[in-house]
Amino acid sequence: MPPLHGTTILAVRRNGKTAIAGDGQVTVGATVMKHNAKKVRKLYNDKVLAGFAGATADAFTLFEKFEAKLEQYHGNLTRAAVELAKDWRTDRVLRRLEALMIVADTERSFI
């Protein structure tokens, strides 16, 4: 069995500033397909940072859903995260996604 490799996403908050960083490696099995993927994005007028780990297509689905929730709730990170989590638990398709997200603003972070 080949060794498991995973994505590294790191979030740091200090003195009212937040940073999220991630590795840029995309793998399929044990094969590295890309070294410079962007796994961290700015959302909602650059006020929210979001990073992902897991299947890329699934992560993009989560980004789209989360971005829609942020717009719907006017940038309220907590409300957007809670509403996405509700959808994630109840929707058959979303429940099968193989990706995780971390989102943060200057005050709060959610995984």
C-alpha positions in Angstrom: 0.0 0.0 0.0 1.5 3.4 -1.0 2.0 5.9 1.8 -0.8 8.5 2.3 -0.1 12.1 1.4 -2.4 15.0 2.2 -2.8 18.6 1.6 -1.5 21.1 4.1 -3.7 24.1 4.9 -2.6 26.4 7.7 -4.5 29.3 9.2 -3.0 31.9 11.5 -4.7 34.9 13.2 -2.7 37.5 15.2 -3.3 41.2 16.0 -6.5 41.4 14.0 -5.0 39.9 10.8 -5.6 36.5 9.3 -3.5 34.4 6.9 -4.3 31.1 5.3 -1.6 29.2 3.3 -1.7 25.9 1.5 0.6 23.6 -0.5 0.2 23.7 -4.2 0.5 20.0 -4.9 -2.3 18.1 -6.7 -1.9 14.3 -6.8 -3.8 11.4 -8.3 -2.9 8.4 -6.3 0.8 8.5 -5.8 1.4 10.7 -8.9 2.0 14.4 -8.6 -0.1 16.1 -11.4 0.6 19.8 -10.5 2.9 21.7 -8.2 1.4 25.2 -8.3 -2.4 24.8 -7.6 -4.1 27.7 -5.8 -5.8 26.1 -2.8 -6.5 29.4 -1.1 -8.9 32.1 -2.4 -10.2 35.5 -1.3 -14.0 35.7 -1.2 -16.5 38.4 -0.6 -14.6 41.5 -1.7 -11.4 40.1 -0.3 -12.8 40.0 3.3 -12.9 36.2 3.7 -10.1 33.7 3.0 -10.9 30.1 2.1 -8.7 27.1 1.6 -9.5 23.5 0.7 -8.1 20.0 0.9 -9.4 17.0 -0.9 -10.8 16.3 -4.4 -10.4 19.4 -6.5 -13.8 19.2 -8.3 -15.5 18.7 -5.0 -13.7 21.7 -3.4 -14.7 24.0 -6.3 -18.3 22.9 -5.6 -17.9 23.8 -2.0 -16.3 27.2 -2.9 -19.3 28.0 -5.2 -21.8 27.0 -2.6 -20.1 28.9 0.2 -19.6 32.0 -2.0 -23.3 32.0 -2.7 -24.1 31.8 1.0 -21.7 34.7 1.8 -23.5 36.8 -0.8 -26.9 35.7 0.5 -26.0 36.7 4.1 -24.1 39.8 3.1 -20.7 38.6 4.2 -21.8 37.2 7.6 -19.2 34.4 7.9 -20.9 32.6 10.8 -24.3 32.5 9.2 -22.9 31.5 5.8 -20.9 28.6 7.4 -23.8 27.4 9.4 -26.2 27.4 6.4 -23.7 25.6 4.2 -23.2 23.0 6.9 -26.9 22.5 7.1 -27.1 22.0 3.3 -24.0 19.7 3.4 -25.7 17.4 6.0 -29.0 17.2 4.2 -28.2 17.2 0.5 -27.4 13.7 -0.9 -24.9 15.1 -3.4 -23.1 17.4 -1.0 -22.8 14.6 1.6 -20.7 12.6 -0.8 -18.2 15.4 -1.5 -14.6 14.4 -0.7 -13.2 17.8 0.3 -12.9 20.0 3.3 -12.8 23.8 3.6 -11.4 26.3 6.0 -12.8 29.8 6.0 -11.7 32.8 8.0 -12.1 36.5 8.4 -10.4 38.8 10.9 -12.5 37.5 13.8 -13.6 33.9 13.1 -12.5 30.7 11.5 -14.5 27.6 10.5 -13.5 24.2 9.2 
